Amino acid sequence: MPARPAPTLSSGLLILGSLVLSPLTHAQTLAIEFIDTAASGQAMNGAGQVLGTRQVWPCGNPANCAPVFETSVWRAGQRLVLGAPVGRIADPHALGADGSVVGTVTDFNVNFAASRWVFDGTSYQRQDLGALPGTTQSVATGIDDSGRVVGWSITPFISQKAFVWTSTGGLVDLATLGGPSDPPRGISPGGRVITNTLHYTLDQPASTTALPAPPPGFRGPNGWEFRINDQGDLGGFLGDTTGSAPRYLFRWRAGLGQWQQLSPLSNSTSTSNWGVGRIDAAGGISATVRGAGLFAAGPDGLADSLSARLSVAYPGSSVLRAADHVGDSVLAQVGIGRAARLVRLVPAAACTSGCAKVQTLTMVGRFINDPNAPGSCTPKAKNKVSATLSVVDENGAALPNVRVQARYLDDYDLSTAVSGRTDAAGQVVFKHAGPACRGAITLLVESVKASGRRFDRTQGTLSGYVIPLPAQ
């Protein structure tokens, strides 16, 4: 899809220029906090809990079976699966500030049941939210910071009603509270609801306002493709008026009554890796355009490549998706080695004194043949990998007795933590032995700890990979 030049200034449209690099709020450089491999994220809350999906190979060997996808929440270092009745799957739409999840259990055919999953201290338990009288199915689409859930209840082709659910009042038809019947597509932390045509604040029917008219050359906003904040600002994608309607990233600044195009690049509706994550209270927007994670700082910053903000200590890595953000922490998929990993991107400040950094990371890998089937990916064929790291201070002097924690990854589901201390020369060696034919074997350094020193994640080398090959 070709780039679209930024439109000229017109009524209701604010254009600040072409795509430029504008800094993330309070952060110049981003470091990686690993969450999981073979996973994608959907939402993150202020407690750092993450909602997403993890691929799992039931047979234990990616070469022998197809993966299944488990809807999951990552919290306190654990991955917890969201359950669903037999024959249905969990289809979550939002993660609450308290860690609860709302969405639907469905067979993607004729059965949809609005649901809420709540952590009981050990696992997530599902609560069926029911359906409004006169309807047979329901969908929950959002939850605000007060725990109010919005969605709609429907009998296909007959009746459709918008609802709000609370722990004290249960499921209530919004029309009985004076609200509109348009199906809610999402809700802001403070309770501002967006539909395909309207937005309003819960408990304030008089606040109902039509979504703003699009700028010239574009189609009107759609509630599925936009996020809203408490002030009524919008962040999302507008399709142009051509036949294929490519989507461009925009911000609506409610206080000014102006649209702002954030990037000249577009997405096709047939492209899978695009979408908007969040618009925060300051107007900052996380989004994905053409398979690349972006951030547009509020209130008027343009879309900035998150890959350009990644620390140089992660050579060859790129941000493939920006799923959400809270403050300066971005929930993202990042290509590390040769596969996408689910991570948080967090601010990293340069260190000038009392520092510890990984200066070099060297990897060697070998494919160990099955003697009965040389060159084949049999169960007896193995990978053997060795990684040597050197840790130095800010002046390049070797640091002994420093604890280094890292993680071995492959192109599938390997995620093995390793740790050790540097020797007198400031070096530590990590070894891995495992099944062959798993693609590249990657090492990601997660922490370097030494008394009185700070881990510098803005320099050196914190990731690397090798593809084990048979000896020649």
Residue, then its C-alpha position, 0 to 999 in steps of 0.5 A: m500500500p503506497a504512502r499517502p501524503a499528509p493532507t493539507l490543513s482544512s476545517g477540523l483537520l490539524i496536520l503538523g507535518s510529515l512523519v518525524l521521530s518524536p520522543l516517547t514521554h519521559a524516555q529516549t531509549l527502551a530496554i526489553e523486559f521479557i514476558d514469554t515466547a510464542a505469545s502475543g499481547q492484547a492489553m496491559n494494566g497499571a499493575g503490569q499484568v498482561l492479557g494475551t495468547r500463548q501457542v502451546w504444542p500439546c505433544g511437546n515437540p513442534a515438529n510432531c503436532a500443530p500448536v493450540f492457542e491458550t488465552s492467558v494472563w501473565r501476572a507475578g511471573q506466572r501464566l494463567v489460562l482463561g477457561a471456557p466450557v467444553g466446545r467453546i473458547a475464551d475470546p477476551h476483549a479487555l483487562g481491568a485495573d484489578g486484573s479481571v478480564v471481560g469478553t465472551v466464550t463462543d463457538f464462533n457460530v451461534n453461541f456467545a456468552a458475555s463473561r468475566w474472569v476473576f483471579d481467586g488467588t490461584s487461578y482465574q474463574r469464569q463468571d457468566l454475565g448472562a443476557l438481558p430479557g428478550t435476548t439469547q446471546s451477549v458480548a462484553t467489550g470493555i471494563d473501566d477502572s471502577g469495574r463496570v462492564v459494557g457490552w451488548s445482548i442480542t437475539p440475532f435479527i430480532s433484538q439488540k440492547a446495550f448493557v452495563w454490568t456491575s457487581t452490585g447491580g448485575l446486568v442492566d439495559l442501558a436504555t432503562l438508564g436513559g442511554p443509547s442502544d448502540p452496542p458499546r465497542g469499548i470504554s475508557p478508564g473513567g467510563r467514557v463509552i465508544t460505539n460505532t456512531l456515538h460516545y458518552t459517559l456512563d451515568q450521564p445520558a446527556s453527554t451522548t455525542a456523535l463521533p466527529a465527522p471525518p476530514p476530507g477524503f476519509r470515511g467516518p470513524n468506526g468504534w472497533e478501530f478506535r480507542i477513547n480516553d476520558q476527555g473524549d480524544l480518539g486514537g485509531f484508523l480512518g479509511d480513505t474514500t478509495g475503493s480499497a479504503p486503506r486505513y491511516l492512523f489519526r488522533w481526534r483532539a476533542g478540546l480543539g475539535q481537530w483531526q490529526q494524521l499521525s503517519p503517512l503510512s497505511n494499512s490494508t484491511s487484508t493486512s493482519n498485523w495492524g491496530v490501535g492499542r490505547i489512547d492515554a489521558a495525555g493523548g499518547i497513542s500506541a499502534t501498529v502500522r504495516g507490522a511495525g510498532l509505533f507511539a505518538a506522544g500526547p497531546d500532539g506528537l506524530a507517530d514514532s518508530l519504537s524500533a528506533r528507540l530500542s537500545v543498541a544492545y539488542p542488535g537486529s531486534s525490531v518492534l513488530r507490534a505495539a499492543d498497549h501502553v501504560g505510562d512509558s511501558v509499552l506492551a509489544q511483540v519484538g523480534i529477538g533472534r529470529a522469532a517474535r517475543l512478548v515483552r514490555l518495553v521500558p525506559a533505560a537511562a545511560c550509565t556513566s559511573g558505577c556501571a556494569k555492562v555486557q560488553t560482548l556476547t559470543m555464541v557457538g552452536r553445533f548440530i549433533n547427528d543421530p548416528n543412525a540418521p545423519g543430518s536428520c531431525t530425529p529425536k536423537a539429534k541434538n543442539k549444543v550451544s555455548a554463549t560466552l559473555s564478558v562484563v565490564d565497568e564504564n571504563g572497560a575494566a573486567l568485573p569479576n563475581v557479577r551475577v548474570q541472568a539470561r534466557y535461552l530461546d528457540d524459534y518455538d517454545l523454548s524458554t530456559a532461564v540460566s544464571g552464573r557469576t563472572d570469573a576473574a576475567g569478567q567472563v561467564v559461559f552459559k551452555h544449552a543442550g536440547p532437541a535439534c531442528r528448532g531454528a535459531i537458538t537465542l540468548l537474551v540477557e535479562s539482568v546483571k547484578a553487582s553490589g554498588r553497580r547499575f546494569d547499563r542496558t543502553q550499551g554493549t550486547l544483550s542478545g544474540y543467536v546462532i543456528p546450529l549446523p552439522a560439522q563439515 
